[in-house]
C-alpha cells in the first residue's frame, strides 16, 4: 500500500479527474490488486491519497488533533481498499463502525 499526501489544489484536480466532482475531498483510495487474497488480504492493496489542508481544516472543525484526523482518514482509505464502501446507509454504518473500532486500537495506550 502507498500513501500520498497532497495539497487541496492537487486533490481537487484528482477528485475532478477521477469522479467528476468539484473541489478537494479528504481521502480517495485506489485499489490496485484484485487477485485472490492471501489469508483474506489482497497482496497489493493500493493507494490512499489524503489532502493535508482539508484534513487540517476538518480536524479544527471537529476539535481533533491533526494526527488523529490523519489516522482516521488513513483507516477509512484502507477500508475502501479492502472493499468497504458507503453507498447506502447500511454500508456506511458498517464502515464507520469498523473505522472507529480500528481507530480505538491505534489510539489505545500500550500495556
VEXPA-944689 format. One record per residue: residue in one letter; x, y, z of N, C-alpha, C, O in turn. Coordinates in steps of 0.2 Angstrom, whole numbers, padded with zeros to 4 digits, always signed. Layout:
<sites>
AXYZXYZXYZXYZ...
</sites>
This chain:
<sites>
X+0004-0006+0000+0000+0000+0000+0004+0006+0000+0010+0006+0003X+0002+0011-0003+0006+0018-0003+0001+0023+0000-0005+0022-0001X+0004+0028+0002+0001+0034+0005+0003+0040+0002+0010+0041+0002X-0001+0044-0001+0001+0051-0004-0003+0056+0000-0009+0056+0001X+0001+0061+0002-0002+0067+0005-0001+0073+0000+0004+0074-0003X-0007+0076-0001-0007+0081-0006-0010+0088-0003-0012+0088+0002X-0009+0093-0007-0012+0100-0006-0019+0100-0009-0021+0095-0013X-0023+0105-0007-0030+0105-0009-0031+0106-0017-0035+0103-0020X-0026+0109-0020-0027+0111-0027-0026+0104-0031-0029+0102-0035X-0021+0100-0029-0019+0094-0032-0025+0089-0031-0027+0085-0035X-0027+0089-0024-0033+0084-0023-0039+0086-0027-0043+0082-0029X-0041+0093-0027-0046+0095-0031-0046+0092-0038-0051+0090-0041X-0040+0093-0041-0039+0090-0048-0040+0083-0049-0043+0080-0053X-0037+0079-0044-0038+0072-0044-0045+0070-0043-0048+0065-0046X-0049+0073-0038-0056+0072-0037-0060+0073-0044-0065+0070-0045X-0058+0079-0047-0062+0081-0053-0060+0075-0059-0065+0073-0062X-0054+0074-0060-0052+0069-0065-0055+0062-0064-0056+0058-0068X-0055+0060-0057-0057+0053-0055-0065+0052-0055-0068+0048-0058X-0068+0057-0052-0075+0056-0050-0080+0062-0053-0086+0061-0053X-0077+0067-0057-0080+0072-0059-0083+0077-0054-0088+0080-0056X-0080+0077-0048-0083+0081-0043-0078+0087-0042-0072+0087-0043X-0081+0093-0040-0078+0099-0039-0075+0100-0032-0078+0097-0027X-0069+0102-0032-0066+0104-0025-0062+0098-0022-0063+0092-0025X-0058+0100-0017-0054+0094-0014-0059+0090-0010-0064+0092-0007X-0057+0084-0008-0060+0079-0004-0055+0077+0001-0049+0079+0000X-0057+0074+0007-0052+0072+0012-0048+0066+0010-0042+0066+0011X-0051+0061+0007-0047+0055+0006-0050+0052+0000-0056+0051-0001X-0046+0049-0004-0048+0045-0010-0043+0038-0010-0037+0039-0008X-0046+0033-0011-0042+0026-0011-0043+0023-0018-0048+0023-0021X-0037+0021-0021-0037+0017-0027-0035+0010-0026-0029+0009-0025X-0039+0005-0026-0037-0002-0026-0032-0004-0032-0034-0001-0037X-0027-0008-0030-0023-0010-0036-0024-0017-0038-0024-0019-0044X-0025-0021-0033-0024-0029-0035-0031-0032-0033-0033-0032-0028X-0034-0035-0038-0040-0039-0037-0039-0046-0038-0043-0050-0039X-0032-0048-0037-0031-0055-0037-0033-0059-0031-0035-0055-0026X-0034-0065-0030-0036-0068-0024-0032-0067-0018-0026-0066-0019X-0035-0065-0013-0031-0063-0007-0028-0069-0004-0029-0074-0004X-0022-0067+0000-0018-0071+0004-0021-0071+0011-0020-0066+0014X-0024-0076+0013-0027-0076+0020-0032-0070+0021-0032-0067+0027X-0036-0069+0016-0041-0063+0017-0038-0056+0015-0043-0052+0015X-0032-0055+0014-0029-0049+0012-0026-0049+0005-0022-0053+0004X-0028-0044+0001-0025-0044-0006-0018-0043-0005-0015-0040+0000X-0014-0045-0010-0006-0044-0009-0004-0037-0010+0000-0035-0006X-0007-0033-0015-0006-0026-0016-0013-0023-0015-0017-0023-0018X-0013-0019-0009-0019-0015-0008-0021-0010-0012-0026-0010-0015X-0016-0005-0013-0017+0001-0017-0014+0007-0014-0009+0007-0011X-0018+0013-0016-0015+0019-0014-0021+0023-0010-0026+0023-0012X-0019+0026-0005-0023+0031-0001-0020+0038-0002-0014+0039-0001X-0024+0042-0004-0022+0049-0005-0026+0054+0000-0032+0053+0000X-0023+0058+0004-0026+0062+0009-0024+0069+0007-0018+0070+0006X-0029+0074+0008-0027+0081+0007-0025+0083+0014-0030+0083+0019X-0019+0086+0015-0017+0088+0021-0021+0095+0023-0023+0095+0029X-0022+0100+0019-0026+0105+0021-0033+0104+0023-0035+0107+0028X-0036+0100+0019-0043+0098+0021-0043+0094+0027-0048+0096+0031X-0039+0090+0028-0039+0086+0035-0037+0091+0041-0040+0090+0046X-0033+0096+0040-0031+0101+0045-0038+0105+0046-0039+0106+0052X-0041+0107+0041-0047+0111+0042-0053+0107+0046-0056+0109+0051X-0053+0101+0044-0058+0096+0047-0057+0095+0054-0061+0094+0058X-0050+0094+0055-0048+0092+0062-0050+0098+0067-0052+0098+0072X-0048+0104+0064-0050+0110+0068-0058+0111+0069-0060+0113+0074X-0062+0110+0064-0069+0110+0064-0072+0105+0070-0076+0107+0073X-0069+0099+0070-0071+0094+0075-0067+0094+0082-0069+0091+0086X-0062+0099+0082-0059+0099+0088-0054+0093+0090-0053+0091+0095X-0052+0090+0084-0047+0084+0085-0040+0087+0083-0039+0091+0080X-0035+0083+0086-0028+0084+0084-0027+0082+0077-0030+0077+0075X-0023+0085+0073-0022+0083+0066-0020+0076+0066-0022+0073+0061X-0015+0074+0070-0013+0067+0069-0019+0062+0070-0019+0057+0066X-0024+0063+0074-0029+0058+0075-0034+0059+0068-0037+0054+0066X-0035+0065+0066-0038+0065+0059-0035+0062+0054-0038+0058+0050X-0028+0062+0053-0025+0058+0048-0025+0051+0049-0026+0047+0044X-0025+0049+0056-0026+0042+0057-0033+0039+0055-0034+0034+0052X-0038+0043+0056-0045+0042+0054-0045+0041+0046-0048+0036+0044X-0043+0046+0043-0043+0046+0036-0039+0040+0033-0041+0037+0028X-0033+0038+0036-0029+0033+0033-0033+0026+0034-0033+0022+0030X-0036+0025+0040-0040+0019+0041-0046+0019+0036-0047+0014+0034X-0049+0025+0035-0055+0025+0031-0053+0023+0024-0056+0019+0020X-0047+0026+0022-0045+0024+0015-0043+0017+0014-0044+0013+0009X-0040+0014+0019-0038+0007+0019-0044+0002+0019-0044-0003+0015X-0049+0004+0023-0055+0000+0022-0058+0000+0015-0061-0005+0013X-0058+0006+0012-0060+0006+0005-0056+0001+0001-0059-0002-0003X-0050+0001+0002-0045-0004-0002-0047-0011+0000-0046-0015-0005X-0050-0012+0006-0052-0019+0007-0059-0021+0006-0062-0026+0007X-0062-0016+0002-0069-0017-0001-0075-0014+0003-0080-0015+0001X-0073-0010+0008-0079-0007+0012-0081-0001+0008-0077+0002+0004X-0087+0001+0008-0089+0007+0005-0095+0011+0009-0097+0008+0014X-0098+0016+0006-0103+0020+0010-0108+0022+0005-0111+0028+0005X-0110+0018+0000-0115+0020-0005-0122+0020-0002-0126+0024-0004X-0124+0016+0003-0130+0016+0006-0129+0016+0014-0124+0015+0016X-0135+0018+0017-0134+0019+0025-0131+0012+0028-0127+0013+0033X-0133+0007+0026-0131+0000+0030-0123+0000+0029-0120-0002+0033X-0121+0001+0022-0114+0000+0021-0110+0006+0025-0105+0005+0028X-0113+0012+0025-0110+0017+0028-0109+0016+0036-0104+0017+0039X-0114+0013+0039-0114+0012+0046-0109+0006+0047-0105+0007+0052X-0108+0001+0043-0103-0004+0044-0096-0001+0044-0092-0003+0048X-0095+0003+0039-0089+0006+0038-0087+0011+0043-0081+0010+0046X-0091+0015+0045-0090+0019+0051-0088+0016+0057-0084+0017+0061X-0092+0010+0059-0091+0006+0065-0084+0003+0065-0080+0003+0070X-0082+0000+0059-0076-0003+0058-0070+0002+0059-0065+0001+0062X-0071+0008+0056-0066+0014+0056-0065+0015+0064-0059+0016+0066X-0070+0016+0068-0069+0018+0075-0066+0012+0079-0062+0014+0083X-0068+0006+0077-0065+0000+0081-0057+0000+0079-0054+0000+0084X-0055+0001+0073-0048+0001+0072-0045+0008+0075-0039+0007+0077X-0048+0013+0074-0045+0019+0077-0044+0018+0085-0039+0021+0087X-0048+0015+0088-0048+0014+0095-0041+0009+0097-0038+0011+0101X-0040+0005+0092-0034+0000+0093-0028+0004+0092-0023+0004+0096X-0028+0008+0087-0022+0013+0085-0021+0017+0091-0015+0019+0092X-0026+0020+0094-0025+0025+0099-0025+0023+0106-0024+0026+0111X-0025+0016+0107-0025+0013+0114-0018+0014+0117-0013+0013+0113X-0018+0015+0123-0011+0016+0126-0008+0009+0126-0011+0003+0127X-0002+0009+0126+0002+0002+0126+0001-0001+0133+0001+0003+0138X+0001-0007+0134+0001-0011+0140+0007-0010+0144+0007-0012+0150
</sites>
